[in-house]
Amino acid sequence: MRLASARDFAVARGSAANGPRGFGMAPVGWLIGDDRAPAVLAPTPIMTDQVTYSTDRSRHLMRYATYVRRDPILKDLFAKLKRRAEGRVAG
């Protein structure tokens, strides 16, 4: 069993510009297109008494976004808002 810090679960590996702020968009990005928020399945973490996370591979899985491509997500949002403002159904 490996102990991990909260940072392991809160910040994506990769670009610092894709840090915690972008992760509020992860569920939306994943729903509108897998390529906008690529994800992996990982065991749910366990909070320890030392306020760190532990990994137990026998636990149920969660979908973990490894990266968030916020520009395409925002582009999609603004295109839908524009269509709505023009009286067309957003879709």
Buried (B, 14 or more C-beta within 10 A) or exposed (E): EEEBEEEBBEBBEEEEEBEEEBBEBBBBBBEBEEEBBBBEEBBEBBEEEEEBBBBEEEEEEEEBBBBBBBEBBEEBBEEBEEEEEEEEEEE
